[in-house]
Amino acid sequence: MNTPNRRQALGAGLAVSAVAGLNDDYKGSVRLRGAELARSTRKRTNEQRVGIQYVFQSPFSSLNPRRSIGQSLTVPLEMSGQGTAASRKTTVEEALDSVRLGRTFYHRRPGDLSGGERQRAAIARALVNAPSVMVCDEITSALDVSVQASIVALLRSLREERKLAMLFVTHNIALSRHIADNLAVLNKGKIVDYGPTASVLEDPSHEYTRALIADVPKF
């Protein structure tokens, strides 16, 4: 999904939160492997809740400052009832390795981490339950350009390593070329262009998409 401004980004954010079961005020339906999902995550099965994990936009507010990174990453495992204390610790350490932070971050607190490191920790939290779908809601927008690039590279690696489906929301249409296989362009909450990313970017069918691309310098 791609949007040009804050209002459009908010609309896309509401759409993906509906996928994750965090917003039940929507029309239509959300299906996973052919099964329609309940609107609220509380009404979904444990398997469905575990299968779709959400990474929030701000790396500065999505982690509890009173908890260590290891404690925060253990919470999803405790909530899903998976494993023993020892196995949960191992799973968390492996997730920290997966996001290129390392196990030494287990006992560190969010206040000790940079924005990029916090977002990697948030991604690791989404990974601990081994989801099949990861929803990324503007997760690079609060980061410096160089850090954005490293996070996108990480997501691409994780997608391949873990065979993850990923729903990535961004207002930066140029960024979509580097992360998305398929691209949906939203205008006023409606999809106006959809298809393989290269096709949409190189031969957009809608005037709105053409305007977005025209606004990107040297696109």
N, C-alpha and C positions, 0 to 999 in steps of 0.2 A: 504494500500500500504506500502511496506517496501523496503528500499534501504540501502546499506552499506556505501556509501560515498557521498561526496558533489556533485559529478557529477550526481549520480543516484538520490540524493535528489532533485536536480534542475529539473531533468526530471519529477519526480513525482509531484513536485510543479507546473510545467507548465501544467500537466494533470489536476490537481484539479482546477487551475485557469481557465482552459477552462470550467470546470463544472460551475464555478461561473460567467462566462462571462467576465472574466478579461483578457483572452487571446483568440484571435480569429484566431490565426494562427495554425490550426490543421486539421487533416484529420478525417473523421468519423462524428459522430453526438452525441449529448447529448440529452437525453430524460428524461422528468419528468412526471410521470403518463401517459406515452404513447405519450405525445406530444413532438415533436422535438423543442428544444430551439434554438433561434437565437444565433449566435456565440458571438455577443457583448451584454453586459448587457443593453446598450442603446437601443437596438432594441427589447429587451424582454418586455413583458407586466409588468405593475406595480406588478401584482400578482406574476409573475414569479420572478421578482427581489426580492420581499419581501420574497418569499418562500425559497430562497437559500442565506444564509448569510455566510460570510467568516471571519475566525479569523486568523490574520497574525502571522508569526513566532516570530518576535521580540516584546516583550512587551515594549521595550524602545523607539521604533520609530513609533508605530502604533497609539499612542494617541497624539493629539496636545498639546504641553506643555503650550500654551497660553490660553487654555480653561480649565475650571473646568471639573471634571469627568461628572458631570450632563449635562453640555453643550455638551460635546462630545457624550454622549449617546442620547441626544435629536435630534441630526442631522439626523439620519436615519428616525426618525418619521416625521420630518419636510419634508424630501425629498420625503417620500411616501405619504405625505398629510394627515396623520392620526391624528384625534383628535384635541382638543383645547389645549392651553398652559397648562391649569390646568390638563387635562387628560394625556398629555404627561409627565408632571412632576410625576404624580402618577405611570405611566407605568415604567419610569426610576427608581423610588424608589423601585418598586417591583422587577425589574431586579437586582438591587443591593442587595436586600434581597436574591434573588434566588442564587446568586453566593457567598453568605456568606460574603459579605462585610458590608452590612448594609447601611441605608439611610444617616448616618453621612458622608459618602464618597461623597455625591452629590456635596458639595462645595469645596472638596479638589482638588488639581492639581496633575498631574502625577508625578512631581518632589518630591512630599511628600510621594509617595508610593514605596514599595519594588517591585522587579520584579514579584513576585507571585501575589501581589495585583494588579499590572498593568494588568497582564494577565487575572485576574478575571474580571477586569473592561472591558477589550476588549471582553471577552466572554459575559458579560452583554450587551454590545453594539450590539452584534450579536443577542441577544435574544429579544430585545425590540420590533421588528416587528413580533414576534411569528412565526419564520420560521418553515418549515417542514424538512429542510435539513440544517445542519451546517457543513461547510468545515473547518477542523482544519489542518493548514499547518505547521507541525513541531513545534507546539505551546509549547512543553515542552523542546525543545532542548537547550534553553538559560537559563534554570532554574536549580538550585541545585537539587540533587536527591530527597531530602526530600520534596521539593516544587513540583517537578514533580509528586510525589505520591499523594499529596493533590489535584493537578489539575486533575489528572486522576480519582480520587475518585469523584470529583465534576462533571466531565463530565458524569460519569456513573450514578450519581444521576439525573442529568438533563435529560439524555436520557429517564430514566424511568418516571420521573415526567411530562415531556412535550411531551413524545412519539416522540422524535426526531430521524430522521435518521442522521447518522453522518459519514462523510468521513474523516478519520484520517490518515495523512501521518506521517511516522516516519522512521528514519534510524536504530532504535533500535528494532530488531525483538523480543527480549525478552519482551519489553513493550507491544507488540501487544496482548499477551496473556491476559493482564489485561484490555483491552479496546475494542477489536474487536470481533464481532460475526463471521465475515468472513474476510479472509486475502488474499490479492493479492500481490504476490512478483514480483517486476519488475527487469528486467535485460536488460540494454541498451534500456530502454524505452518500453519494451514489457513485458506483463504478462507471467511469466513462471510457476507459481503455483497459484492456486486459489481454495478456498473451505472454509468450516468451519475452524476456527482458530486452534482448537485442532487437527483436521485431518492434516492440512498442517504442523503444528509444530511437530507432533508425527510420521507422515508417509509422509514426503515430496516426491513428485514425480520427482522433478528436481534436478540435481546435484548442481546447483547454490544455491538452498534453503538449501540443506544439508551442503554446505560449510558455509553459513551464520550461521546456527545453531551451527556448529562445532566451530566457532570463539567466541561463547559466553561462558564464563567460567561457569561451573556447570549449564548448561542450563537445 
